[in-house]
Amino acid sequence: MKKIALVLGAAGLVAVGIAASASASVKVENAKCDVGVLLPDSKSSVRWETQDRPDLQKALKAQGLKACITNAQGVAQTQRTQADQAITNGAKVLLLVNLDSGSGAAIAKAAAAKGVKTIDYDRLTLKGSSSYYVSFNNVAVGKLQGQGLVRCLTAAGKIGSGKAPVVAELHGSPTDNNATLFRQGYESVLNPLYANGTLTKGPQQAVPAWDNQKALTIFEGMLQQTANKIDGVDAANDGLGNAVVSALKARGLAKIPVTGQDATAQGVQNILTGDQCMTVYKAIKKEANAAAALAVSLFRHTKPAGVNGTTNDGKRNVPSVLLTPVAITKANYKILFTDGFLKRTDVCKGAVASLCT
């Protein structure tokens, strides 16, 4: 009976904690705000909560604007409700990271009907109506991955050995236009090498919702399909890359060149251990600052800040702020610390501590 009472007591505490968290969440969502920030999930990348949320909060506050920041946790209808709530709370500008172009376009259209401007943040909404797009040059991100993979295969002695190494590709979510752009970038590097026989095109597949567990299952299937004969993997981000690393370790297979993106602490640790050959650093603080500056321009009806190009969304050219990504390897990973993007203590710990120079 005592054990049962203890369990019930713990459950009660958990329930209270959940209720308190929910209450806090409601207060944040119902607070008056100038700019609504609509984040997509916590699964596709840890960046949305660990980087984008605090960076956008700080950047908008520095510009004198109050932000209400919500996360849809992968549910499109939730994101639509959050957008409506932000507008009800006074938001005149929305920063939207869509879950898919269809739901994103619907949010922008509904916002426009109420006189609210929308900025596509990081992910472009295809055939939408957002006023601006702020992101990194995502084709360039993919090119860095493709180039990095080729360099790593060469350094590993796989290219020029008389055999064409087999390269697998793990693409990002099919509903994320960024994944399409990343693929366009890395395949612009890899396809010519497949065509001339330098590389052998292995299995490739998109990973629904950037789900790392699904990526693990998919890559295990690729290994099964090829009798473990895969020499390198272009993985669209660090989460997918780590799924590859996990599958190789589970089978007791040797390390192979694997790409990534987002410069996560885990991705950098994998680079230091030699399990991943590179990642791509997108200085999210710069992206957040650029988005905040543009949001201020729209809020105050001044000249749009930072626009340096256009991006075609399938029906029009969207005025854009496009930033430059950076390839990260063992040679330059410390810039992530000096830039304040990652804390050294988050990377250089445990078995990896001795590998940090």
N, C-alpha and C positions, 0 to 999 in steps of 0.2 A: 504493500500500500504506500509505503514511503517513497518507493521508486516511482510509482505512478504519480504521486503528488509532485515529486521533483520534476518529472517530465511535463506535467500540466503547468507547473510554475514556469518552467523554461519556455513552454509554448506561449504562455501568457505574456512573458517578457518580449518574446519575438513579435507577438501580435501588437503589443504596445509600440515596439520599435518601428514596425511596419506602418502602423497608424500615424506615428509621429513623422516618419519620412514622407508619407502620403500628404499629411497636412502641410509639411514644409514645401513639398512640391506644388501643392495647390496655391500656396501663398506666392511662390515665385511666379507661377503661370498667371495669377490674377493681378499681379502688380502692374501699375501703370508703366508703360514703356514707350520709347520713341522708335526703337528698331526691334523687330522680331527676328530672332535667329533660329532657323529650323534645321537642326542636325538630324542625320538619318538613322543612326544606330550605334551600337557599341561593338558589333561583331565584325563588320567589314575591315575595321582598323581601330586600334586603340587611340589613334590620333584625335578622333572627334572629341573625346572627353579629356584626354590628358594634355592636348595641345590647343586645338581650336577653341574649345569653350573658354579656358582662362585667357587666351590671347585676344579673342574677340571682345570679351568682357572688359579687359584692360584697355584695349585700343579704343573702343567706343566711349568708355568712361573718360579717357583722356581728351576726347573730342567734345566732351560735354553732353553726351547723349546717354540715356538710360536704355539698356538692352534687356529684353526678356528672352532667355535662351532655353529652348526645349529640345528633347531628343525623342524621336518617334519610335525608337527601338525596332526598326524594320517594318512598321505597320503604316501603310500609306494613308489609311483613313485617320489614324491618330495624327499624322502630320498635317492633314487637312484641318482637323479640329484645332490643333495647336496654332495653325496659321490664322484661323478665324478668331481664336481667343486673343492672339496678339493684336489683331486689328481692332477688336472690341476694346482692348486695353489702351488703345491710342496710337499704336505703331503706324507710322507713315511710310516706312520702308521695311521690306522683308529681305533677309539674306537667306537664300534657300539652297540647301544641299538635297536635291531630289532623290527619292528612292527609285523612281523610274520616270521617264519623260512624260508619260500620260498623266500621272498624278501631279507631277510638277507643273505641267502646262495648265491643269485645272486650277491649281493654287494661284498661279500668276494671273489667270483670267479673272478669277473671283476677286483677287486683290485689286486689279485694275478697275473693276466695276465700282469699287469703293474709293477710288482715287489714291490707292496705295501702290507705290512703285516696288518692283521686285528685282533683286540682283541675284543671278545664278552664282552661287559661291562654290568653287572647286569643280562642280559637275554641271555641264551644259545641259539645259533642257531642250531636247530636239523639238523643232516646230512649235516652240513656245512663244511667249510674248514678253519675257523679262527684258527690262531696259538695258541691262549690262551683264557682263560675265567677267568674273575675277577668278583666275586660276594660274597654274603653271602651264607652260607649253607642254602639253601632255604627249604630243608626238615626239618631242625632244626627250621626254622621260623614257619612252620606249626605245628610242635610238641609243640612249646611254646603256640601257639594259642589253640590247643586242650587241653593241660594241664591247661591253664589258664581258659578256659571255664568250665572245670570240677571243678576246685577249686571254681569258682564263683557260680556255681550251688549248690555246697555243702554248701558254706557259706550262700547262700540264703535259705537253708533248702529244696531245691528241690530234692536232692539226699538223699535217706535214709528215705523218708517220707512215704514209702509204695507205691508210684506211680513212674513210670518211666517218668521223664520229657521229653517233646517233643523238639527235637533239629532240627532246620532248618540250612541249609548250603547255603551260598551265595558264590559261587566260582568266581575266577577271570576270565579274558578273556580266551576263549578256544583257542585263537591263541598265547597266551603267555605261553611258557614252564614253566616259574616260577610259574604260577598259578597251573599247574599240580603238581609241586614239593610241593607247599604249601599244596595242597589238600592231597597229599601222606602223608605229615607230620601230619596234623590234623586228618586225617581218621585212621592213625595208632594208634592214641589214642582213637578215638571215636568208630570205628567199633567193637572192642572187647566188648565195653560197650553196644552197640546196641545188639550184639549177646547174651550177658548174661542177658539182660533185665534190666540193670541198667538205660539205656537211651532208649527212643523211637526215631527211625529215622523218622524225619519229612520231609517236602518237601525240595528239593535241586535243584539248578539251577546255571548255569554259567551266568555271566553278560557280554554280548558282549562289547569288547573294554574298560572294566572297567568303563562303563558309569554310573555315579551315578544316573542320572535321570531314566535310565532303571532299575537300581537296586531298586529304589523306587517303580516303577510300578510292578516289579517282586515280591517284598516282600509284597506289598499290595495284590497281588494275592494269596500269600501263606497264609496270614491272612484270606482272604476270604475262601480259600480252607479248612482251619482248624477251622473255626468259632472262630478265634482269639486265639486258644489254642496252642500257641508256647511259650515254657518256656525259650529258649535260642537260640542264633544264632551264628554260627561260620561264621563271615564275613571276607573275605580274606584281606581287608585293611580298613583303617579308613574312606575312602570315602564311601565304601559300608556299613560300620557300621553306619555312620551318616544317610544314607538312611533309615536304619532300625529304628534308633532313631526317625527320622522325621515321618515315617509311624505310629509308636506307639503313638507319641504325637498327630498326626492328628486325631487318633481314640479315644483319651482319655484313652489309655490303660496304665497299670502299667509298670514300668521299668522292664526289664529283662536283664540277662547277655548277653552282646554282645562283640565280640572280634574285633580286628582291627590289623593294621600294618602300619608302616611308621612313627609313633610317630609324627603326624602332630599337629599343635597348636589346631586345632579343635578336634582332637581325644583326646588330653590331657584334653581339657576343658570338653569333654563328660565324661571322667574318673572322673574328680573332681566333676561333678554334679551327678555322679552315673548312668548316662545313658549308659556308656560303661564300661566294667569291666577291660579291659587291651588292650594294643597295643604292638607292637614289634618294638624295636629301632634297626635300622641298622645304625651304625655310618658311614654316607656317606662320611665324611671327610677322614676316614681311607680307605674306598673303593676307593675314588678318588686318594688318595696318592699312594695306591698300584697299581692302573691302570697307573698312571703317571710314577711310577718307572719302571714298565714293558715296557711301551711305550718307555722310554729312553733306556732301554736295547736293544730293537729291532732297534731303530733309530741309535744307536751307535754300534750295532753288538757286544754287550757284553753279559755276562752270564745273562740269564733271572732272574729277581729279584722277590723273594717272592713266587715262585711256591711251593705249599705244598700239592698237590694232583692232582687227575684227575677226570673228569666228563664225563660220556658216553653221546654222542650226538645222539646215535642211529646207528652209524656206526663205531665210533672210540672213544678212550679215549682222551679227550682234556686236556692237561696240564692246571692246574687251580690254582688260588689264591682264597682260600675260607676263609671268615671271620666269626666271631661268633656273632650271634644276641643276644639281651637281652630283656627279658620280662619287660614291664613297667606297674606299677600299682600306686595307690595312695601312696603306701609305698616308692617308689623310683623315682617318676617322676622328682625330682629336679636334677637328674644327667643330664638331658637334658639341663638344664641351665648351670651347671658347666662345661659341655663338650663344651658349645657354640653351641650346635645343634639348640636350640630354645632360643629366648629371653624371659625372664620372662614377659616383657611388652606385648608380643604377646599373652600370655596365660592368665595372671592374670589381666584381665581387665573386665569392665562391671559387669555383675551379677556374674561372676566367681571370681572377685578380692578378695572377702571376703573368698573364699574357699581355697585360696593359703595360706599355713602356713609358 
